Amino acid sequence: MAPSQQTCLEACIHLQSMRGRDLTGSLPDEVLQHVLSFLPSREAVQTSVLSRRWRHLWKSTPSVRVSGRGDGFRLFVNSLLRHRNDASPLRTFEIDDLVKAPQPSTNFFFDDDVVPETDPHPDVDLWIRHALSTCRATSLTALFDEEGLLPWRPRPPFSFTSSHLTTMHLEFVELADGLLDFSPCPALLRLSLSGCRLDGDAIVSPSLERLSIIRCDIPIGRNTAGRTATMRISTPNLRHLEISDSCDGEQTPPSLDSMPLLTTASIRFTGSTRIYPTNGDASLLLHGLSEATTLELTASTPDGKAILQGDLRWCPTFTELKTLILNEWCLYDDVTALACLLRHTPALESLQLDFKSSDTLQEKIKGSCIILKELFPTLENLKAVKIRRHCSYSDTKNHEILKLFRDLGIPRCKVKYALNFEGRST
């Protein structure tokens, strides 16, 4: 049990027994149930032995938090949901398969019987469906163990359907076809996918405002013309986007539909994965990001850099962009890519360049074709340029950067250098 959870349970017992008085007697049930909602469900059930009043409080707590594996764990969750008061709305449903179930101990229903498993039990589908439909959960967290070899694969006819769900976090889950369409959750605002396999045509949600895709596997597909296809992200109401690769295997980056309400976005190609650009004739990422006010574009793999470089062929104008964060991908054998971006960001106020490897600065992209247009010869709103570096680079490269800044009307006094991420000036 985590220290904070143990403290919460001990506090309940202490208040109940202190000097023989019931110090919780004057508190309404809703307050006590709120306190219990911070405990793992197993500990919340154990408070039923404190007194007659506490016997049924756990049945109406606004959260269910369960973790473990094996037959004992499965029986506990089934019994917990069966005895819970379904008329009481559920704020949070959490299932954590990343940790082993606790050692055998006295509990309300039975002793634990931990059996190692590699494939999440089919009852998981029933639990989550029950939480969403019957208990009207507003937040769902489902974490599974990547070392367990097999992810949770929702079995047909499972679907994420809820008019109450606002937040969902899934880890090591396989989502295919219709499970990537979150339209049946019209209140969904926040979605986080970590270490998942996303095998479908598109992630769709008309309501989503925050989307995070971290270390997810997006398999290579083929369209009817035989070209490499990529999964689309169609979330027109999105405000915040985070995409970071770094999983192993061959995959494609997602393509972004228009996001007119986007404010912050972070796109990071940081893993050892080989990423295949599509054979399309349009931007994958940049057009969908064109309304952002804060944008991070970083890449430390050759394919990731190729994708960002290739997207600059159709570089949009970022009319609202105030903060731009880049790394060495924009400085291959010259400053063409950096120049292209700066000439499409007329409202830019802050530019940050992070250099971690001197070797990648010398790499070239064959066949890249970045069209430079003299759209905005000066950056009148730019207040500061911060260059953070973990390596040395040639005076020639430094001269090229400063010359570019001078051509764009950025005075040398606005350019600050730092040796590392702690910001020590050189």
C-alpha positions as CSV (number, residue, x, y, z in Angstrom):
1,M,0.0,0.0,0.0
2,A,1.3,3.4,-0.9
3,P,2.2,5.7,2.2
4,S,-0.6,8.1,1.4
5,Q,-3.1,5.3,1.1
6,Q,-2.0,3.7,4.4
7,T,-2.1,7.0,6.1
8,C,-5.7,7.5,4.9
9,L,-6.8,4.1,6.2
10,E,-5.0,4.5,9.5
11,A,-6.6,7.9,9.9
12,C,-10.1,6.4,9.5
13,I,-9.3,3.8,12.2
14,H,-7.8,6.4,14.5
15,L,-10.7,8.7,14.3
16,Q,-13.1,5.9,14.9
17,S,-11.3,4.7,18.1
18,M,-9.7,7.8,19.6
19,R,-10.6,8.0,23.3
20,G,-13.6,5.8,22.7
21,R,-15.4,8.6,20.8
22,D,-16.7,8.4,17.3
23,L,-15.1,11.6,15.8
24,T,-16.6,10.8,12.4
25,G,-20.2,10.6,13.7
26,S,-21.0,14.2,12.8
27,L,-19.7,13.8,9.2
28,P,-22.2,13.0,6.5
29,D,-21.8,9.8,4.6
30,E,-20.8,11.7,1.4
31,V,-17.7,13.1,3.1
32,L,-16.7,9.6,4.4
33,Q,-17.2,8.1,1.0
34,H,-15.1,10.8,-0.6
35,V,-12.3,9.9,1.9
36,L,-12.7,6.2,1.0
37,S,-12.4,7.0,-2.7
38,F,-8.7,7.7,-2.3
39,L,-8.1,4.2,-1.1
40,P,-7.6,1.0,-3.1
41,S,-10.9,-0.8,-3.2
42,R,-9.6,-3.7,-1.2
43,E,-8.7,-1.3,1.7
44,A,-12.0,0.6,1.3
45,V,-13.8,-2.7,1.8
46,Q,-11.8,-3.5,4.9
47,T,-13.1,-0.3,6.7
48,S,-16.5,-2.1,6.9
49,V,-15.3,-3.8,10.1
50,L,-14.9,-0.4,11.9
51,S,-18.5,-0.1,13.0
52,R,-22.1,-0.7,12.0
53,R,-22.2,2.7,10.3
54,W,-19.1,1.9,8.1
55,R,-20.4,-1.5,7.1
56,H,-21.9,-0.4,3.8
57,L,-20.1,2.9,3.1
58,W,-17.7,1.4,0.7
59,K,-20.5,0.3,-1.6
60,S,-21.2,3.8,-2.6
61,T,-17.7,5.3,-2.9
62,P,-17.3,7.3,-6.1
63,S,-14.2,5.3,-7.2
64,V,-13.1,1.7,-7.8
65,R,-9.4,1.1,-7.7
66,V,-8.2,-2.5,-8.2
67,S,-4.9,-4.0,-9.0
68,G,-3.5,-7.5,-9.2
69,R,-3.8,-10.8,-11.1
70,G,-4.9,-14.4,-10.7
71,D,-8.2,-16.1,-9.8
72,G,-8.3,-14.5,-6.4
73,F,-8.1,-11.0,-7.8
74,R,-10.7,-11.8,-10.5
75,L,-13.2,-13.1,-7.8
76,F,-12.6,-10.1,-5.7
77,V,-13.4,-7.6,-8.5
78,N,-16.5,-9.6,-9.6
79,S,-17.8,-9.6,-6.0
80,L,-16.9,-6.0,-5.5
81,L,-18.9,-4.9,-8.5
82,R,-21.8,-7.2,-7.7
83,H,-22.2,-5.8,-4.2
84,R,-21.5,-2.2,-5.1
85,N,-24.5,0.2,-5.2
86,D,-25.0,0.9,-8.9
87,A,-27.3,3.8,-8.2
88,S,-24.3,5.7,-6.9
89,P,-22.5,7.4,-9.8
90,L,-18.9,6.3,-10.3
91,R,-16.3,9.0,-10.7
92,T,-13.2,6.8,-11.3
93,F,-12.6,3.2,-12.4
94,E,-9.0,2.1,-12.3
95,I,-7.6,-1.3,-13.1
96,D,-3.9,-1.8,-12.7
97,D,-2.4,-5.0,-14.1
98,L,1.2,-3.6,-13.8
99,V,1.7,-4.8,-10.3
100,K,1.3,-8.2,-8.6
101,A,-1.6,-8.7,-6.3
102,P,-0.7,-8.3,-2.6
103,Q,0.4,-11.3,-0.5
104,P,-2.4,-13.3,1.2
105,S,-4.0,-11.4,4.0
106,T,-7.3,-11.1,5.8
107,N,-9.9,-9.3,3.7
108,F,-13.6,-9.0,3.4
109,F,-14.2,-11.7,0.9
110,F,-11.4,-14.2,0.6
111,D,-7.6,-14.7,0.6
112,D,-5.6,-13.9,-2.5
113,D,-4.6,-16.7,-4.8
114,V,-2.1,-15.2,-7.2
115,V,-1.6,-17.1,-10.5
116,P,0.8,-15.7,-13.1
117,E,-1.1,-14.8,-16.3
118,T,0.1,-13.4,-19.6
119,D,-3.3,-12.7,-21.2
120,P,-5.8,-10.4,-19.4
121,H,-8.8,-12.4,-18.4
122,P,-12.1,-11.9,-20.4
123,D,-13.7,-10.6,-17.3
124,V,-11.8,-7.4,-17.8
125,D,-14.1,-6.6,-20.7
126,L,-17.1,-7.2,-18.5
127,W,-15.7,-5.0,-15.7
128,I,-15.0,-2.0,-18.0
129,R,-18.3,-2.3,-19.8
130,H,-20.1,-2.5,-16.4
131,A,-18.2,0.6,-15.2
132,L,-19.0,2.6,-18.3
133,S,-22.7,1.6,-18.8
134,T,-24.1,0.6,-15.4
135,C,-22.0,2.7,-13.1
136,R,-21.7,5.7,-15.4
137,A,-17.9,6.2,-14.7
138,T,-16.5,9.6,-15.8
139,S,-12.9,8.5,-15.7
140,L,-11.4,5.2,-16.9
141,T,-7.8,4.0,-16.3
142,A,-6.7,0.6,-17.6
143,L,-3.0,-0.3,-17.2
144,F,-1.6,-3.6,-18.3
145,D,1.9,-5.2,-18.0
146,E,4.0,-5.0,-21.1
147,E,6.2,-7.7,-19.7
148,G,3.2,-10.0,-19.7
149,L,3.8,-10.5,-23.4
150,L,0.1,-10.1,-24.5
151,P,-1.8,-6.8,-24.3
152,W,-5.4,-6.4,-23.4
153,R,-7.3,-7.0,-26.6
154,P,-11.0,-6.1,-26.0
155,R,-13.1,-8.9,-27.4
156,P,-16.1,-8.4,-29.7
157,P,-18.7,-7.0,-29.2
158,F,-16.8,-4.7,-26.8
159,S,-16.9,-1.0,-27.5
160,F,-16.1,2.2,-25.6
161,T,-19.6,3.6,-25.3
162,S,-20.6,6.1,-22.6
163,S,-22.4,9.4,-22.4
164,H,-20.6,10.2,-19.1
165,L,-16.9,9.3,-19.7
166,T,-14.7,12.4,-19.9
167,T,-11.2,11.0,-19.2
168,M,-9.5,7.8,-20.4
169,H,-6.0,6.5,-20.0
170,L,-5.0,3.1,-21.6
171,E,-1.6,1.4,-21.3
172,F,-0.5,-1.7,-23.3
173,V,-3.9,-2.2,-25.0
174,E,-4.5,-3.3,-28.6
175,L,-7.1,-1.1,-30.3
176,A,-8.2,-2.1,-33.8
177,D,-10.8,-0.8,-36.3
178,G,-14.0,0.4,-34.5
179,L,-12.3,0.7,-31.1
180,L,-10.4,3.8,-32.4
181,D,-13.7,5.6,-33.1
182,F,-14.5,7.3,-29.8
183,S,-17.6,9.1,-31.2
184,P,-19.9,6.9,-28.9
185,C,-18.3,8.8,-26.0
186,P,-19.6,12.3,-26.8
187,A,-18.4,13.8,-23.4
188,L,-14.8,12.5,-23.8
189,L,-12.3,15.3,-23.3
190,R,-9.0,13.7,-22.4
191,L,-7.4,10.5,-24.0
192,S,-4.0,9.1,-23.2
193,L,-2.6,6.1,-25.0
194,S,0.7,4.6,-23.9
195,G,2.5,1.6,-25.3
196,C,-0.7,0.6,-27.3
197,R,-1.0,-1.0,-30.7
198,L,-3.3,1.2,-32.8
199,D,-4.4,-0.8,-35.9
200,G,-7.0,1.1,-37.8
201,D,-7.8,3.8,-40.3
202,A,-8.3,6.7,-37.9
203,I,-8.6,7.9,-34.3
204,V,-11.9,9.8,-34.4
205,S,-13.5,12.0,-31.7
206,P,-15.6,15.1,-32.2
207,S,-15.3,16.1,-28.5
208,L,-11.7,15.3,-27.6
209,E,-9.7,18.3,-26.3
210,R,-6.5,16.6,-25.1
211,L,-4.7,13.7,-26.8
212,S,-1.5,11.9,-25.9
213,I,0.0,9.1,-27.9
214,I,3.2,7.8,-26.3
215,R,5.3,4.8,-27.5
216,C,2.4,3.4,-29.5
217,D,2.8,1.0,-32.4
218,I,1.1,2.2,-35.6
219,P,1.4,-0.7,-38.1
220,I,2.2,0.0,-41.7
221,G,-0.8,-0.2,-43.9
222,R,-1.6,-0.2,-47.7
223,N,-4.3,1.6,-49.4
224,T,-6.1,0.5,-52.5
225,A,-3.5,2.1,-54.8
226,G,-0.8,0.0,-53.1
227,R,0.8,3.0,-51.4
228,T,1.9,3.1,-47.8
229,A,-1.1,4.2,-45.8
230,T,-1.1,5.9,-42.4
231,M,-3.6,6.3,-39.6
232,R,-5.4,9.6,-39.4
233,I,-6.2,11.6,-36.3
234,S,-9.6,13.3,-36.8
235,T,-10.2,15.4,-33.7
236,P,-11.5,18.9,-34.7
237,N,-12.1,20.1,-31.2
238,L,-8.5,19.3,-30.0
239,R,-6.6,21.9,-27.9
240,H,-3.6,19.9,-26.8
241,L,-1.7,17.2,-28.7
242,E,1.3,15.1,-27.7
243,I,2.8,12.4,-30.0
244,S,6.1,10.6,-29.1
245,D,7.3,7.4,-30.8
246,S,10.2,5.3,-29.4
247,C,8.6,1.9,-29.7
248,D,10.4,-0.9,-31.5
249,G,9.3,-2.1,-35.0
250,E,8.3,-0.7,-38.3
251,Q,5.5,1.8,-38.4
252,T,4.2,5.0,-40.0
253,P,3.5,8.3,-38.3
254,P,-0.1,9.4,-38.1
255,S,-1.5,12.1,-40.3
256,L,-3.4,15.0,-38.8
257,D,-6.7,16.4,-40.0
258,S,-7.5,20.1,-39.4
259,M,-7.4,21.1,-35.8
260,P,-8.7,24.7,-35.8
261,L,-8.7,25.0,-32.0
262,L,-5.3,23.6,-31.3
263,T,-3.1,25.6,-28.9
264,T,-0.2,23.4,-27.8
265,A,1.4,20.5,-29.7
266,S,4.5,18.3,-29.1
267,I,5.8,16.0,-31.9
268,R,8.8,13.9,-30.9
269,F,10.5,11.3,-33.0
270,T,13.0,10.0,-30.4
271,G,13.1,6.2,-30.6
272,S,15.1,3.7,-32.6
273,T,12.1,2.8,-34.6
274,R,12.3,3.0,-38.4
275,I,9.4,5.1,-39.5
276,Y,8.2,5.0,-43.1
277,P,6.9,8.2,-44.7
278,T,3.9,7.7,-46.9
279,N,3.9,8.2,-50.6
280,G,1.4,11.0,-50.4
281,D,1.7,14.4,-52.0
282,A,0.6,16.5,-49.0
283,S,1.7,17.3,-45.5
284,L,1.3,14.6,-42.8
285,L,1.7,16.8,-39.7
286,L,2.3,20.5,-40.2
287,H,-1.1,21.5,-41.8
288,G,-2.9,19.9,-38.8
289,L,-0.7,21.9,-36.4
290,S,-0.9,25.3,-38.2
291,E,-3.2,26.9,-35.6
292,A,-0.9,26.1,-32.6
293,T,0.5,28.8,-30.3
294,T,3.2,26.6,-28.8
295,L,4.8,23.9,-30.9
296,E,7.6,21.4,-30.3
297,L,9.1,19.5,-33.3
298,T,12.0,17.3,-32.4
299,A,13.6,14.3,-34.1
300,S,16.7,12.2,-33.3
301,T,16.3,9.4,-35.8
302,P,17.0,9.6,-39.5
303,D,13.4,8.6,-40.5
304,G,11.9,11.1,-38.1
305,K,14.0,13.8,-39.5
306,A,13.1,12.8,-43.0
307,I,9.4,13.1,-42.1
308,L,9.8,16.6,-40.7
309,Q,12.0,17.7,-43.6
310,G,9.6,16.3,-46.1
311,D,6.6,18.0,-44.5
312,L,8.3,21.4,-45.1
313,R,7.5,21.0,-48.8
314,W,3.9,22.0,-47.9
315,C,4.8,24.2,-44.9
316,P,1.7,26.2,-43.8
317,T,1.8,29.7,-42.3
318,F,1.6,29.4,-38.5
319,T,-0.2,32.7,-37.9
320,E,-0.8,32.1,-34.2
321,L,2.5,30.5,-33.2
322,K,4.3,32.2,-30.3
323,T,6.7,29.6,-29.1
324,L,8.7,27.2,-31.2
325,I,11.0,24.4,-30.0
326,L,13.3,22.5,-32.4
327,N,16.4,20.3,-32.2
328,E,19.2,19.5,-34.6
329,W,17.0,18.0,-37.3
330,C,16.5,21.5,-38.7
331,L,20.2,22.0,-39.2
332,Y,21.5,19.4,-41.6
333,D,24.2,20.7,-44.0
334,D,22.7,24.2,-44.0
335,V,20.0,26.2,-42.3
336,T,17.3,25.8,-45.0
337,A,14.8,23.9,-42.8
338,L,15.2,26.4,-40.0
339,A,14.8,29.3,-42.4
340,C,11.7,27.8,-43.9
341,L,10.0,27.5,-40.5
342,L,11.0,31.0,-39.4
343,R,9.6,32.5,-42.6
344,H,6.3,30.9,-41.9
345,T,5.9,32.1,-38.2
346,P,5.3,35.8,-38.4
347,A,4.0,36.1,-34.8
348,L,6.8,34.1,-33.2
349,E,8.0,35.4,-29.8
350,S,10.3,32.7,-28.5
351,L,12.5,30.3,-30.3
352,Q,14.4,27.4,-28.6
353,L,17.0,25.3,-30.3
354,D,18.2,22.1,-28.5
355,F,21.4,20.5,-29.8
356,K,22.4,17.2,-28.3
357,S,24.5,15.5,-31.0
358,S,27.1,17.1,-33.2
359,D,27.1,14.1,-35.6
360,T,23.5,14.6,-36.8
361,L,24.2,18.2,-37.7
362,Q,26.3,16.9,-40.7
363,E,23.7,14.5,-42.0
364,K,22.0,15.2,-45.3
365,I,18.6,14.2,-46.7
366,K,18.7,13.2,-50.3
367,G,16.0,14.5,-52.5
368,S,14.6,16.9,-50.0
369,C,12.9,19.9,-51.6
370,I,12.1,22.8,-49.3
371,I,10.7,25.8,-51.0
372,L,11.7,29.0,-49.4
373,K,9.3,31.9,-49.8
374,E,10.1,35.4,-48.7
375,L,6.8,35.6,-46.8
376,F,8.0,37.5,-43.7
377,P,11.5,39.0,-44.1
378,T,11.6,40.0,-40.4
379,L,10.3,38.7,-37.1
380,E,9.3,41.8,-35.3
381,N,7.7,40.1,-32.3
382,L,10.6,37.8,-31.5
383,K,11.8,38.5,-28.0
384,A,14.4,35.8,-27.4
385,V,16.3,32.9,-29.0
386,K,17.7,30.3,-26.7
387,I,20.2,27.8,-28.0
388,R,20.8,24.9,-25.6
389,R,23.6,22.5,-26.5
390,H,25.1,19.3,-25.2
391,C,27.9,19.4,-27.9
392,S,30.2,21.7,-29.7
393,Y,29.6,22.6,-33.3
394,S,31.7,24.4,-35.9
395,D,32.2,28.1,-36.1
396,T,30.9,27.8,-39.7
397,K,27.6,26.4,-38.4
398,N,27.3,29.0,-35.8
399,H,28.0,31.7,-38.4
400,E,25.3,30.4,-40.6
401,I,22.7,30.5,-37.8
402,L,23.7,34.0,-36.8
403,K,23.6,35.2,-40.4
404,L,20.1,33.7,-40.8
405,F,19.0,35.6,-37.7
406,R,20.5,38.8,-39.0
407,D,18.8,38.4,-42.4
408,L,15.5,38.0,-40.6
409,G,16.1,41.1,-38.5
410,I,16.9,39.3,-35.2
411,P,19.7,41.2,-33.4
412,R,22.6,39.3,-31.8
413,C,21.6,40.6,-28.3
414,K,18.4,38.4,-28.4
415,V,20.4,35.2,-28.9
416,K,21.3,33.4,-25.7
417,Y,23.4,30.3,-25.4
418,A,23.3,27.6,-22.6
419,L,25.6,24.7,-22.0
420,N,22.9,22.3,-20.8
421,F,19.2,22.1,-19.8
422,E,20.0,23.7,-16.4
423,G,20.5,27.0,-18.4
424,R,24.2,27.8,-17.4
425,S,25.3,30.4,-19.9
426,T,28.4,30.0,-21.9
